[in-house]
Amino acid sequence: MSPRLVIVGPPGAGKTVTGRLLAERLGGRFRDTDADVEHRAGRPIPEIFTEQGEAAFRALEEEAVAEALAEHTGVLALGGGAVVSAATRQRLAEHPVLFLSVGLSEGVRRTGLSTPRPVLAGVNPRANFQALLRERLPLYREVADWEVDTDRLEPTAVVERVIRMTHTGSPGAGPG
């Protein structure tokens, strides 16, 4: 088994909204590994970060991604930091991967910087978001077959672009 499409990207890129719409459009199911981690741990991600630390969360995330890649056949959205794991990046090489990108300004606007996103917490969430993009952008691009810039697109327009790109079989179609 293999997901029809795996979605990666930073917080605020629209992975969950786009993933749900894509699954509906393609007639499949949607799955989000962040939800899998929360279900497995029995508590929200911010609590996992606070009580057990980021390393414990990343270990749970890596397990959840491996399981989902092995058993899910629909559209799968990964948590924004899943690509930090070398094992996850290696697993993704065997699957069709879409990178939804978002720029700093739009990502900050969408996340609101007040939501309970542990990787953005701290004294300067904007600087944290910028550092996150700097660290992860090469990793997202390393695993991606397609990339769509979501900055100026509504989720339905993103879905239309993804459908066109993936159905024409044009991997690496570049920013949309």
JOBELKA-V419107 format. One record per pair of residues at least 12 apart in sequence whose ideal C-beta (glycine too) atoms are under 10 Angstrom apart, sorted by the first residue. I is the first residue (numbers start at 1). J is the second residue. D is the distance in Angstrom with one decimal. If there is no record, write none. Layout:
I,J,D
I,J,D
This chain:
1,69,8.8
1,70,6.6
1,71,5.7
1,72,7.2
1,73,5.4
2,69,7.3
2,70,8.4
2,71,9.5
2,72,8.3
2,73,7.0
2,76,9.5
2,94,7.3
2,95,5.8
2,96,8.2
3,28,8.9
3,29,9.8
3,31,7.9
3,68,7.3
3,69,6.6
3,70,9.7
3,71,9.3
3,72,5.1
3,73,6.5
3,74,6.5
3,75,6.7
3,76,4.1
3,77,9.7
3,78,10.0
3,95,5.9
3,96,7.6
3,97,9.3
4,22,8.6
4,23,8.3
4,26,6.2
4,27,9.6
4,28,5.7
4,29,9.5
4,72,8.9
4,73,6.5
4,74,5.8
4,75,6.0
4,76,8.3
4,95,9.3
4,96,7.3
4,166,8.9
5,19,8.2
5,22,6.6
5,23,8.8
5,26,7.8
5,28,8.9
5,74,8.3
5,75,5.1
5,76,7.3
5,77,9.5
5,95,8.2
5,96,5.4
5,97,7.7
5,98,5.7
5,145,9.2
5,146,8.9
5,162,7.7
5,166,6.6
6,19,9.4
6,31,10.0
6,33,9.5
6,65,9.0
6,68,8.7
6,69,7.3
6,72,9.1
6,75,8.0
6,76,4.9
6,77,7.8
6,78,6.5
6,82,9.5
6,91,9.5
6,92,6.4
6,94,10.0
6,95,5.0
6,96,6.7
6,97,4.8
6,98,7.0
6,99,9.8
6,143,8.4
6,144,9.4
6,145,9.3
7,19,5.2
7,22,7.8
7,30,9.6
7,32,9.2
7,75,6.8
7,76,6.9
7,77,4.5
7,78,6.8
7,97,7.7
7,98,5.0
7,99,8.0
7,100,6.1
7,144,9.7
7,146,10.0
7,148,9.8
7,162,8.9
8,76,9.7
8,77,8.1
8,78,5.2
8,79,9.0
8,80,7.9
8,81,9.9
8,82,6.8
8,83,5.7
8,88,9.4
8,89,9.7
8,92,7.6
8,97,6.1
8,98,7.3
8,99,5.4
8,100,7.5
8,101,9.8
8,136,9.0
8,139,8.5
8,140,5.4
8,141,9.7
8,143,6.3
8,144,6.8
8,147,9.9
9,77,8.6
9,78,8.6
9,80,6.6
9,83,9.1
9,98,8.3
9,99,5.7
9,100,3.8
9,101,6.2
9,102,6.8
9,107,9.5
9,136,8.9
9,137,9.9
9,140,6.3
9,144,9.1
9,147,9.1
9,148,9.0
9,150,7.9
10,80,5.0
10,81,8.8
10,83,9.8
10,99,9.6
10,100,8.4
10,101,7.6
10,102,6.0
10,103,9.7
10,104,9.6
10,107,6.0
10,110,9.9
10,111,8.9
10,119,9.3
10,120,9.9
10,129,7.7
10,132,6.2
10,133,6.0
10,135,10.0
10,136,6.3
10,137,8.2
10,140,7.6
11,79,9.0
11,80,4.9
11,81,9.0
11,102,8.3
11,107,6.7
11,108,9.7
11,110,7.9
11,111,5.1
11,113,9.9
11,115,8.4
11,117,5.5
11,119,7.3
11,120,6.6
11,129,7.5
11,132,7.7
11,133,9.9
12,80,8.6
12,100,9.5
12,102,5.2
12,103,9.7
12,104,9.9
12,106,7.0
12,107,4.1
12,108,7.6
12,109,7.7
12,110,3.6
12,111,4.3
12,112,8.7
12,113,9.7
12,115,9.3
12,117,8.9
12,120,9.3
12,129,8.2
12,150,8.6
13,77,9.8
13,80,7.7
13,99,8.4
13,100,4.0
13,101,6.3
13,102,4.2
13,103,9.9
13,106,9.0
13,107,7.2
13,110,8.1
13,111,9.8
13,140,9.2
13,148,9.0
13,149,9.3
13,150,5.5
13,151,9.3
13,158,9.3
14,77,9.5
14,100,5.6
14,101,10.0
14,102,7.4
14,110,7.8
14,148,9.2
14,150,5.0
14,153,8.5
14,154,9.4
14,155,5.7
14,158,6.3
14,159,9.8
15,32,7.7
15,33,10.0
15,34,9.0
15,75,9.8
15,76,9.7
15,77,4.2
15,78,7.4
15,79,8.5
15,80,7.6
15,98,9.0
15,99,9.8
15,100,5.8
15,102,9.9
15,150,9.4
16,30,8.2
16,32,5.7
16,34,8.1
16,35,8.9
16,77,5.6
16,155,9.8
17,77,9.4
17,100,9.7
17,150,9.6
17,154,9.7
17,155,4.7
17,156,9.7
17,158,8.5
17,159,9.4
18,30,9.8
18,75,8.7
18,77,8.0
18,98,8.4
18,100,6.2
18,148,8.5
18,150,7.6
18,153,9.5
18,155,5.4
18,156,9.2
18,158,5.1
18,159,6.2
18,161,9.9
18,162,7.3
19,31,8.2
19,32,6.9
19,74,8.9
19,75,4.9
19,76,7.4
19,77,4.1
19,78,9.7
19,98,9.1
19,100,9.0
19,155,9.7
19,159,9.5
19,162,10.0
20,32,8.8
20,75,7.9
20,77,8.6
20,155,8.7
20,159,9.7
21,75,9.0
21,155,5.7
21,156,6.6
21,158,8.0
21,159,4.7
21,160,9.8
21,162,9.3
22,74,8.9
22,75,4.9
22,77,9.4
22,98,8.5
22,155,9.4
22,158,8.6
22,159,5.5
22,162,6.2
22,163,7.7
22,166,9.1
23,74,5.1
23,75,4.1
23,76,9.2
23,77,9.5
23,159,10.0
24,74,10.0
24,75,9.0
24,159,8.9
25,75,9.2
25,156,9.3
25,159,5.9
25,160,8.9
25,162,9.0
25,163,6.6
26,74,7.5
26,75,6.8
26,159,9.5
26,162,9.8
26,163,8.1
26,166,9.3
27,74,8.9
28,72,9.2
28,73,6.7
28,74,3.4
28,75,6.1
28,76,9.9
29,72,7.4
29,73,7.6
29,74,3.8
29,75,7.5
29,76,9.4
30,72,9.2
30,74,5.9
30,75,5.2
30,76,7.9
30,77,7.3
31,64,9.8
31,68,5.8
31,71,9.2
31,72,4.9
31,73,9.5
31,74,6.4
31,75,7.4
31,76,5.1
31,77,7.3
31,78,9.9
32,64,9.6
32,68,8.9
32,75,9.5
32,76,7.7
32,77,4.7
32,78,8.2
32,79,8.0
33,60,9.6
33,61,6.6
33,62,9.6
33,63,9.6
33,64,4.6
33,65,5.2
33,66,9.7
33,67,8.7
33,68,5.5
33,69,9.1
33,72,9.4
33,76,7.1
33,77,7.0
33,78,5.1
33,79,5.6
33,82,6.5
33,88,9.6
34,61,8.0
34,64,8.3
34,77,7.7
34,78,8.1
34,79,4.5
34,80,8.6
34,81,9.9
34,82,8.9
35,64,9.0
35,77,9.0
35,79,9.5
36,60,8.8
36,61,8.7
36,63,8.9
36,64,4.1
36,65,8.3
36,67,7.3
36,68,6.2
36,72,9.5
36,76,9.7
36,78,10.0
36,79,9.3
37,57,7.2
37,58,9.8
37,59,10.0
37,60,4.9
37,61,5.5
37,62,9.8
37,63,8.5
37,64,4.9
37,65,9.1
37,79,7.2
37,82,9.8
38,60,9.3
38,64,9.4
39,64,8.8
40,60,6.2
40,61,9.7
40,63,7.6
40,64,6.3
40,67,9.0
41,56,8.9
41,57,8.3
41,60,6.0
41,64,9.5
44,116,7.3
44,118,9.8
45,57,6.6
45,60,9.2
45,61,8.9
45,79,7.9
45,116,7.9
45,117,8.4
45,118,6.5
45,119,9.7
46,115,9.5
46,116,4.4
46,117,7.8
46,118,5.3
46,121,8.2
47,116,9.2
47,118,9.4
48,60,6.9
48,61,9.4
48,118,8.3
49,116,9.4
49,117,9.6
49,118,3.8
49,119,8.3
49,121,8.2
50,116,10.0
50,118,7.7
50,121,9.5
54,81,8.5
54,84,9.8
54,118,7.3
54,119,7.9
57,79,8.9
57,81,8.6
57,118,7.7
57,119,9.7
58,79,9.3
58,81,7.0
58,82,8.5
58,84,7.0
58,85,6.6
58,88,9.4
59,85,9.1
61,78,8.2
61,79,5.7
61,81,7.2
61,82,5.7
61,84,9.0
61,85,7.4
61,88,8.0
62,82,7.6
62,84,9.4
62,85,4.9
62,86,9.7
62,87,6.0
62,88,5.8
62,91,9.1
63,87,10.0
64,78,8.9
64,79,8.4
64,82,8.6
64,88,9.9
65,78,5.9
65,79,8.1
65,82,5.4
65,83,9.6
65,85,7.6
65,87,8.7
65,88,5.1
65,91,7.0
65,92,8.5
66,85,9.5
66,87,7.6
66,88,7.6
66,91,6.2
69,88,8.6
69,91,5.5
69,92,7.6
69,94,7.9
69,95,6.2
70,91,8.8
75,98,9.0
75,162,9.8
76,95,8.3
76,97,9.6
77,98,9.5
77,100,9.1
78,92,8.3
78,97,9.0
78,143,9.5
79,119,9.5
80,107,10.0
80,111,9.9
80,117,8.4
80,119,7.2
80,120,9.7
80,132,7.6
80,136,7.4
80,140,9.2
81,118,9.5
81,119,6.3
81,132,8.0
81,135,9.3
81,136,7.2
81,139,9.4
82,136,9.8
82,139,9.4
82,143,9.5
83,97,9.4
83,99,9.1
83,135,9.9
83,136,6.2
83,137,9.9
83,138,9.5
83,139,4.2
83,140,5.8
83,141,9.6
83,142,7.7
83,143,5.9
83,144,9.4
84,132,9.9
84,135,7.7
84,136,6.9
84,139,6.6
85,139,9.4
86,139,9.4
88,139,9.5
88,143,8.3
89,139,6.6
89,140,9.9
89,142,6.4
89,143,5.4
90,143,9.3
91,143,9.3
92,139,10.0
92,142,8.8
92,143,4.3
92,144,8.7
92,145,9.6
93,142,9.3
93,143,7.2
95,143,8.8
95,145,8.7
96,144,9.6
96,145,5.5
96,146,8.1
96,166,7.0
96,169,10.0
96,171,8.2
97,140,8.8
97,142,9.6
97,143,5.1
97,144,5.0
97,145,5.3
97,146,7.6
97,147,9.7
97,171,9.3
98,140,10.0
98,143,9.9
98,144,6.7
98,145,7.1
98,146,5.0
98,147,7.6
98,148,6.9
98,158,9.5
98,162,6.1
98,165,8.2
98,166,7.4
99,137,9.2
99,139,9.6
99,140,4.5
99,141,6.5
99,142,9.5
99,143,7.5
99,144,3.6
99,145,8.4
99,146,6.9
99,147,4.5
99,148,7.5
99,149,9.6
99,175,9.4
100,140,8.8
100,144,9.4
100,146,9.5
100,147,7.9
100,148,5.7
100,149,8.3
100,150,5.2
100,153,9.6
100,155,9.9
100,158,7.0
100,162,8.6
100,176,9.3
101,133,9.0
101,137,7.8
101,140,7.1
101,141,8.7
101,144,9.1
101,147,5.9
101,148,7.0
101,149,5.0
101,150,6.6
101,151,7.9
101,175,6.7
101,176,8.7
102,129,9.7
102,133,8.5
102,148,10.0
102,149,7.6
102,150,5.3
102,151,6.0
103,133,8.1
103,149,7.7
103,150,9.1
103,151,5.2
103,152,9.6
104,126,7.7
104,129,6.4
104,130,5.6
104,132,9.7
104,133,6.2
104,134,9.7
104,151,9.9
105,126,9.4
105,129,9.8
105,151,8.1
106,149,9.3
106,150,7.6
106,151,4.5
106,152,8.1
107,120,9.4
107,126,9.5
107,129,5.8
107,130,9.2
107,132,8.8
107,133,7.2
107,150,9.4
107,151,8.6
108,120,8.9
108,125,7.7
108,126,5.6
108,129,5.7
108,130,8.8
109,151,9.7
110,150,8.9
110,151,9.6
111,125,8.1
111,129,7.2
112,125,9.3
113,125,4.0
113,126,6.6
113,128,8.7
113,129,7.4
117,129,9.1
117,132,9.8
119,131,9.4
119,132,6.0
119,136,9.8
120,132,7.4
141,172,9.4
144,171,8.5
144,172,7.8
144,173,9.9
145,165,9.0
145,166,8.2
145,169,9.6
145,170,9.1
145,171,4.1
145,172,6.6
145,173,8.5
146,161,9.1
146,162,7.1
146,165,5.0
146,166,6.5
146,170,7.6
146,171,6.3
146,172,7.1
146,173,5.3
146,174,8.4
146,175,9.9
146,176,8.3
147,165,9.0
147,171,10.0
147,172,7.8
147,173,7.2
147,174,6.0
147,175,5.4
147,176,7.0
148,161,5.4
148,162,6.1
148,165,7.3
148,173,8.3
148,174,9.2
148,175,7.2
148,176,3.8
149,161,9.5
149,174,9.2
149,175,4.4
149,176,5.4
150,175,9.9
150,176,8.1
151,175,9.5
151,176,9.8
152,176,9.8
153,176,7.4
157,176,9.1
158,176,7.8
161,173,8.9
161,176,4.9
162,176,8.3
164,176,9.3
